[in-house]
Amino acid sequence: MTEQNAPFRLDGKTVLISGAGGGIGRSLVAAFHGAGAHIIGADRDATMLEGLPLLRTVLFDQADAPATRAAISAEIEAHGGPDCVVSNAGFTRAEHLGMVDDDVWASELAINLNGAYAMTDPIIAAMAKRGQGSLVFISSVNALAHYGNPAYSAAKAGLVAYAKAIAVERGGEGVRANVVAPGSVRTPAWDHRLAADPSLLDDVLPHYPLGRMVSPLEVANAVLFLCSDAASGITGTVLPVDAGLTAGNLRFVDDVLRHK
């Protein structure tokens, strides 16, 4: 390891990753393990974490905010707060407004926003007491503009506001908070959609300037950077990892300007 690369390492640091057993979660675990971190894997079911290189696990259903807070508080009581936390767990199925009702709205905010708050709030207090810590929230391009999934989008936009609040109010206590906003990520969550419609990517990919989805590892590498000392002066930011989707409207350029 050269001195130049040292800021990107996390040797000896503890990192708690929620949703560690999912598609992006497993890539997060791999990236942080490769950078020398000790990883605390959090998910709702121990079987989802089997085979991962974890220091230990924390189990909770993020849809249940009190249980989430209790599990994290017990972890902190037993082992102290982690050096970094990656709030990654999330879920959506309501793809447009016609699929949203009061129950769906409450459920998606519970998992994607309220649960993330319940998980990170005790950790932030521990970090502030120690005088050091870094948080990264996995949000979405849906927090920046509308690409469907209305309830999920509202929750993910809430994470951006929450991260900025932490950055502003806890920065003086050494706590940094940033957001990664992925576009479409080629995880197993896409498998059922592509099985139902193998031509779906023909409609999706023309919206992306790079002509492809991003990989889970590309998301994980951005998160790793923001957690590392290489990003020690960065807080309160939103970093899209979206193959260029939010840079502009490629489909408009192609359909209206190039082909007129």
TAHU-V24131 format. One record per residue. N is the residue number from 1. SS is DSSP state (h for helix, s for strand, l for the rest). D_FIRST is the distance of its C-alpha to the first C-alpha in Angstrom with 1 decimal. Layout:
N;SS;D_FIRST, N;SS;D_FIRST
This chain:
1;l;0.0, 2;l;3.8, 3;l;6.7, 4;l;8.2, 5;l;6.5, 6;h;6.7, 7;h;10.4, 8;h;10.3, 9;l;9.1, 10;l;12.1, 11;l;11.3, 12;l;14.8, 13;l;16.6, 14;s;19.8, 15;s;20.7, 16;s;24.3, 17;s;24.9, 18;s;28.6, 19;l;29.9, 20;l;27.0, 21;l;29.1, 22;l;30.0, 23;h;28.7, 24;h;26.4, 25;h;25.7, 26;h;24.4, 27;h;21.9, 28;h;20.9, 29;h;20.4, 30;h;18.3, 31;h;16.0, 32;h;15.7, 33;h;15.3, 34;h;12.4, 35;l;10.7, 36;l;11.5, 37;l;14.9, 38;s;18.1, 39;s;20.7, 40;s;24.4, 41;s;26.2, 42;s;29.5, 43;s;32.2, 44;l;36.0, 45;l;36.1, 46;h;34.1, 47;h;34.6, 48;h;32.5, 49;h;29.4, 50;l;29.9, 51;l;27.1, 52;l;24.3, 53;l;21.4, 54;l;22.9, 55;l;23.1, 56;s;26.7, 57;s;29.0, 58;s;31.5, 59;s;34.5, 60;l;36.7, 61;l;38.5, 62;l;37.5, 63;l;41.0, 64;l;42.3, 65;h;41.1, 66;h;42.6, 67;h;41.1, 68;h;37.7, 69;h;37.9, 70;h;39.2, 71;h;36.3, 72;h;33.6, 73;h;35.6, 74;h;35.8, 75;h;32.0, 76;h;31.5, 77;h;34.3, 78;h;32.8, 79;h;29.1, 80;l;28.8, 81;l;27.5, 82;l;24.1, 83;l;21.5, 84;s;21.7, 85;s;24.4, 86;s;24.7, 87;s;28.4, 88;l;28.6, 89;l;31.9, 90;l;34.7, 91;l;37.7, 92;l;40.4, 93;l;43.4, 94;l;45.8, 95;l;45.1, 96;l;47.9, 97;h;50.5, 98;h;53.1, 99;h;50.9, 100;l;50.5, 101;l;52.9, 102;h;52.8, 103;h;51.3, 104;h;48.5, 105;h;47.7, 106;h;47.5, 107;h;45.4, 108;h;42.8, 109;h;42.4, 110;h;42.3, 111;h;39.3, 112;h;37.3, 113;h;38.1, 114;h;40.0, 115;h;37.8, 116;h;34.6, 117;h;36.2, 118;h;37.3, 119;h;33.8, 120;h;32.0, 121;h;34.7, 122;h;34.3, 123;h;30.5, 124;h;30.9, 125;h;33.2, 126;h;30.8, 127;h;28.0, 128;h;30.5, 129;h;31.7, 130;h;28.2, 131;l;27.5, 132;l;24.3, 133;s;23.7, 134;s;22.9, 135;s;25.1, 136;s;25.0, 137;s;28.2, 138;s;28.5, 139;l;31.7, 140;l;33.0, 141;h;34.4, 142;h;37.7, 143;h;37.1, 144;l;37.3, 145;l;40.2, 146;l;42.5, 147;l;41.5, 148;l;43.5, 149;l;43.0, 150;h;44.8, 151;h;44.3, 152;h;40.6, 153;h;40.3, 154;h;42.0, 155;h;39.7, 156;h;36.5, 157;h;37.9, 158;h;38.5, 159;h;34.8, 160;h;34.1, 161;h;36.7, 162;h;35.5, 163;h;31.9, 164;h;33.4, 165;h;35.5, 166;h;32.6, 167;h;30.7, 168;h;33.9, 169;h;35.3, 170;h;32.2, 171;h;30.0, 172;h;31.5, 173;h;30.4, 174;l;26.7, 175;s;26.9, 176;s;25.6, 177;s;27.0, 178;s;26.4, 179;s;27.7, 180;s;26.6, 181;s;29.7, 182;s;29.4, 183;l;32.1, 184;l;33.2, 185;s;30.4, 186;l;31.0, 187;l;31.1, 188;h;33.7, 189;h;35.8, 190;h;36.9, 191;h;38.2, 192;h;41.6, 193;h;42.2, 194;h;41.4, 195;h;43.5, 196;h;46.4, 197;l;45.9, 198;l;43.8, 199;l;44.6, 200;h;43.1, 201;h;40.0, 202;h;42.4, 203;h;43.4, 204;h;40.0, 205;h;37.7, 206;h;39.9, 207;h;39.1, 208;l;35.4, 209;l;34.5, 210;l;31.7, 211;l;34.3, 212;l;32.4, 213;l;31.3, 214;s;27.7, 215;l;25.8, 216;h;24.8, 217;h;21.1, 218;h;21.6, 219;h;23.1, 220;h;20.4, 221;h;17.6, 222;h;19.8, 223;h;20.4, 224;h;16.7, 225;h;16.3, 226;h;19.4, 227;h;18.4, 228;l;15.1, 229;h;15.1, 230;h;14.7, 231;h;18.3, 232;l;19.4, 233;l;22.4, 234;l;23.5, 235;l;26.3, 236;l;29.5, 237;l;28.4, 238;s;29.1, 239;s;26.7, 240;s;28.5, 241;s;26.7, 242;l;29.9, 243;l;29.8, 244;l;31.8, 245;h;34.7, 246;h;35.1, 247;h;34.8, 248;l;38.4, 249;l;41.0, 250;h;40.3, 251;h;43.3, 252;h;45.6, 253;h;44.5, 254;h;45.0, 255;h;48.2, 256;h;50.0, 257;h;48.9, 258;h;47.7, 259;l;50.4, 260;l;53.4
